[in-house]
Amino acid sequence: MMETVLNVGLSQDAIPGLVRLTGNPRLAFDCRRRLLEPFAQVVHGAPLEPFEAIVAERLRRDQLSYPHQLDTDALHEIASATLAHYEVATGKAFREDPIRQLMATIEAVLKSWSSDRAKSYRRLNGLDDNSGTAVTVQAMVFGNAGPASGSGVGFTLNPADGSNARYVDYLPNAQGEDVVAGRRNAFGASELERRAPAAYAALLTHREVLEQAFGDMQDFEFTVEDGRLFMLQWRLGKRTPLAALRIAHDLVAEGLISPQVALTQLEHVDIDKIETTELMPAPSQHPIAKGVPASAGVVAGVVVLDPARIAEVKSHGKPIILVREHAETADIAAISQSGGLITRFGARTSHAAVVARQLGKVCLVGCQDLTIDPSLRSCRFGDALVSEGDIISIDGGHGTIYAGAVPIEHRKPKDLLAEIHRWRKKLPA
């Protein structure tokens, strides 16, 4: 929920030095525009969309699909255009002095403690507003250094259902914000394996080490620079109640933790309310679209395109399905009031998707068949027109979207629940 600014210190005078150090002028100009965009947004509160439009226009002109396909000349021009728009958007010249950049960034990150999304997150998680925060300043490694570089986020286990699966989102030739900001669709672990097999093998090793060291599912962020893996951070992974149940059960079965530790991990989970759900469409019903599953479960509800209208629609007593272009943490309050979230762009491990999963909301990201027309308060899933207020059903397990309300079947994970109850009976009185 806090702000991040990358590439701090890359002043105009430092660009030649980075080129000499790396032999990669493309990297230098890409990092330059990647500094200017968030600096304008985080430090000065400028909107991000005009900066993104500069990149999008160049992609259109060069008939390319993704920023990592842009060459050095294109990125040089984009960096210059970004600097020019920075001065228009902020009304100020960019601070080229690295120390001034650093101090302004630190101040902005500290101020983000009081941002609406940070306050909403603390309220939803029972955290104290007065505890304060700190700022980490660390050296860069460059996931945008070429085709054998990239950034990613992963979990040691599937946070949606608890299964032992490779749960990794990866973007080649990209920096970490590209993955977690929820504005780009990511690739899976197979793309990392194809491009940087040594880094992929190292990541699998670290995955096992983390789980065994901490005795619980971990969430980790990493960068690959020229084929070499750098683990940036890891923490306890957010998960659905069903995933919490299965993870605790499996960690005990593997001998990594005791039943008593597992029960401690499940203290804040209402075990008896856990169930699996599945849509039961009629034989004649077919999905109107598919997305990438980011949080398990199913829900049928009313489509809402504007977070500001959620309170109005919810007052009618109907579940909400929030449909958005991007999975963004700015929507955290709206997500908390919804039963489900569908986005056109975004990765399973973006911060907003993680929040949706933690809150028990059904979530599909990267729905490429989705187009939204805010002016008409409508959207399309492929050929199917859906207006705001219409009912749709979504399946977070299979990633499917149906028109109308589809019947839902509820089941209890009886074997898992029985094992938990056996643990409880064996505890000393």
Residue pairs with C-beta under 8 A, 6 or more apart in sequence:
1 112
1 115
1 117
1 118
1 121
1 329
1 332
1 351
2 109
2 112
2 113
2 118
2 133
3 38
3 42
3 108
3 109
3 112
3 115
4 38
4 42
4 109
4 176
4 177
5 35
5 38
5 39
5 42
5 43
5 105
5 108
5 109
6 31
6 34
6 35
6 38
6 140
6 175
6 176
6 177
7 31
7 32
7 34
7 35
7 140
8 35
8 39
8 98
8 101
8 102
8 105
9 98
9 101
9 102
10 18
10 28
10 31
10 32
10 35
11 96
11 97
11 98
11 101
12 96
13 96
14 98
15 28
15 29
15 32
18 27
18 28
18 31
19 25
19 28
22 28
22 142
22 145
24 145
24 146
25 72
25 76
26 71
26 72
26 75
27 142
27 144
27 145
27 146
29 72
29 75
29 76
29 78
29 79
30 67
30 70
30 75
30 79
30 144
31 140
31 142
31 144
32 79
32 82
33 51
33 55
33 75
33 78
33 79
33 82
34 144
34 175
34 177
35 101
36 51
36 79
36 82
36 83
36 86
36 94
37 48
37 51
37 52
37 82
38 177
39 86
39 94
39 101
39 104
39 105
40 46
40 51
40 86
40 89
40 90
41 47
41 48
41 51
42 105
42 108
42 109
42 112
43 104
43 105
43 107
43 108
44 89
44 90
44 92
46 86
46 89
46 90
47 89
50 85
50 89
51 82
51 85
51 89
52 183
54 78
54 81
54 82
54 85
55 67
55 70
55 78
58 70
58 74
58 77
58 78
59 65
59 66
59 67
59 69
59 70
62 69
62 70
62 74
64 70
67 174
68 144
68 171
68 172
68 173
68 174
70 78
83 94
86 94
87 93
87 94
95 101
95 104
102 137
106 135
106 137
109 135
110 133
110 135
112 118
113 132
113 133
116 330
116 333
117 329
117 330
117 332
117 333
119 129
120 332
120 333
120 336
121 127
121 329
121 332
121 355
122 128
122 129
124 332
124 336
124 359
141 223
141 225
141 230
142 149
142 175
142 223
142 225
143 149
143 150
143 151
143 171
143 173
143 174
143 175
143 176
143 223
143 224
143 225
144 173
144 174
144 175
145 173
145 225
145 226
146 173
146 226
147 172
147 173
147 195
148 195
148 196
148 224
148 226
148 227
149 172
149 173
149 196
149 223
149 224
149 225
149 226
149 227
150 170
150 171
150 172
150 173
150 174
150 192
150 195
150 196
150 223
150 224
151 170
151 171
151 174
151 175
151 176
151 178
151 179
151 221
151 222
151 223
151 224
152 168
152 169
152 170
152 171
152 179
152 186
152 192
152 221
152 222
152 223
152 224
152 349
153 168
153 169
153 176
153 179
153 180
153 219
153 220
153 221
153 222
153 347
153 349
154 166
154 167
154 168
154 169
154 189
154 203
154 207
154 219
154 220
154 222
154 349
155 167
155 168
155 217
155 218
155 219
155 220
155 237
155 349
156 167
156 207
156 208
156 210
156 211
156 217
156 218
156 220
156 237
157 163
157 164
157 165
157 167
157 211
157 217
157 237
157 243
157 247
157 250
158 164
158 165
158 167
158 243
159 167
159 217
159 219
159 237
159 238
159 239
159 240
159 243
159 354
159 357
160 239
160 240
160 242
160 243
160 293
160 294
160 295
160 296
160 357
160 396
160 397
161 240
161 242
161 243
161 246
161 296
161 397
162 217
162 239
162 240
162 242
162 243
162 244
162 245
162 246
162 247
162 250
163 246
164 250
166 188
166 189
167 348
167 349
168 188
168 189
168 192
168 203
168 349
169 179
169 186
169 187
169 188
169 347
169 348
169 349
169 350
170 179
170 186
170 187
170 188
170 189
170 191
170 192
171 178
171 179
171 184
171 186
171 187
171 347
172 187
172 191
172 195
174 184
175 223
176 221
176 223
176 232
178 184
179 186
179 347
179 349
179 350
180 221
180 347
180 349
180 350
180 351
181 326
181 328
181 350
181 351
182 326
182 327
182 328
182 329
182 343
182 345
182 346
182 347
182 350
182 351
182 352
182 353
182 365
183 326
183 328
183 345
183 346
184 345
184 346
184 347
185 292
185 345
185 346
185 347
185 365
185 366
185 368
186 347
186 348
186 349
186 366
189 200
189 203
192 199
192 200
192 203
192 224
193 200
196 224
196 227
196 229
198 227
198 228
198 229
199 224
199 227
199 228
199 229
202 229
203 222
203 229
206 220
206 229
206 231
207 220
210 218
210 220
210 234
211 217
211 218
211 256
212 256
214 236
215 251
215 256
215 257
215 261
216 236
216 237
216 247
216 251
216 257
216 265
217 236
217 237
217 239
217 243
217 247
218 234
218 235
218 236
218 237
219 234
219 235
219 236
219 237
219 238
219 349
219 354
220 231
220 232
220 233
220 234
220 235
221 231
221 232
221 233
221 234
222 229
222 230
222 231
222 232
223 229
223 230
223 232
224 230
238 354
238 355
238 357
238 358
239 247
239 357
239 358
240 295
240 296
240 297
240 357
240 360
241 269
241 270
241 273
241 274
241 360
242 274
242 275
242 276
242 296
242 413
243 296
244 265
244 266
244 269
245 266
245 269
245 271
245 274
245 413
245 416
245 417
245 420
246 413
246 416
247 265
248 257
248 262
248 263
248 265
248 266
248 420
249 262
249 416
249 419
249 420
251 257
251 262
252 258
252 259
252 262
252 423
257 265
259 423
259 426
260 423
260 427
262 423
263 420
263 423
263 424
263 427
266 420
271 417
271 420
272 417
274 412
274 413
274 417
275 410
275 411
275 412
275 413
276 410
276 411
276 412
276 413
277 297
277 298
277 408
277 409
277 410
277 411
278 298
278 395
278 397
278 408
278 409
278 411
279 298
279 393
279 395
279 400
279 402
279 406
279 407
279 408
279 409
280 406
280 407
280 408
280 409
281 402
281 406
281 407
285 402
285 406
286 402
287 400
287 401
287 402
288 381
288 382
288 383
288 384
288 386
288 392
288 401
288 402
288 403
289 367
289 369
289 370
289 381
289 382
289 384
289 400
289 401
290 364
290 367
290 369
290 399
290 400
290 401
291 342
291 343
291 364
291 365
291 366
291 367
291 370
291 394
291 399
291 401
292 347
292 348
292 364
292 365
292 366
292 367
292 399
293 348
293 363
293 364
293 396
293 397
293 398
293 399
294 327
294 348
294 353
294 356
294 357
294 363
294 364
294 365
294 396
295 353
295 356
295 357
295 360
295 361
295 362
295 363
295 396
296 362
296 396
296 397
297 360
297 361
297 362
297 396
297 397
298 362
298 393
298 394
298 395
298 396
298 397
298 408
299 319
299 321
299 339
299 340
299 362
299 393
299 394
299 396
300 319
300 391
300 392
300 393
300 394
300 404
300 405
300 406
300 408
301 318
301 319
301 320
301 321
301 338
301 339
301 340
301 391
301 392
302 313
302 318
302 319
302 320
302 321
302 389
302 390
302 391
303 321
303 323
303 379
303 386
303 387
303 388
303 389
303 390
303 391
303 392
304 310
304 313
304 320
304 321
304 322
304 323
304 338
304 388
305 323
305 324
305 372
305 374
305 377
305 378
305 379
305 388
306 374
306 377
306 388
307 322
307 331
307 333
307 334
309 388
310 320
310 322
310 334
310 337
310 338
311 337
313 320
313 389
314 320
314 337
319 338
319 339
319 340
320 337
320 338
320 339
320 340
321 338
321 339
321 340
321 341
321 342
321 392
321 394
322 331
322 334
322 335
322 338
322 340
322 341
322 342
323 342
323 343
323 370
323 372
323 379
324 331
324 341
324 342
324 343
324 344
324 372
325 343
325 344
325 345
325 372
326 343
326 344
326 345
326 346
326 352
327 341
327 343
327 345
327 346
327 347
327 350
327 352
327 353
327 356
327 363
327 365
328 352
329 351
329 352
329 355
331 341
331 352
332 352
332 355
335 341
335 352
335 355
335 356
335 359
335 361
336 359
336 361
338 361
339 361
339 362
340 361
340 362
340 363
340 364
340 394
340 396
341 352
341 353
341 356
341 361
341 362
341 363
341 364
342 363
342 364
342 365
342 367
342 370
342 394
342 401
343 352
343 364
343 365
343 366
343 367
343 370
344 366
344 367
344 368
344 370
344 371
344 372
345 365
345 366
346 352
346 353
346 365
346 366
347 353
347 365
347 366
348 365
350 365
353 363
353 365
356 362
356 363
357 363
362 394
362 395
362 396
363 396
364 394
364 396
364 399
364 401
367 381
367 401
369 380
369 381
369 382
370 379
370 380
370 381
371 379
371 380
372 378
372 379
373 379
373 380
376 387
377 387
377 388
378 385
378 386
378 387
378 388
379 385
379 386
380 386
381 401
384 403
386 392
386 403
390 403
391 404
391 405
392 401
392 402
392 403
392 404
393 401
393 402
393 404
393 405
393 406
393 408
394 400
394 401
394 402
395 401
395 402
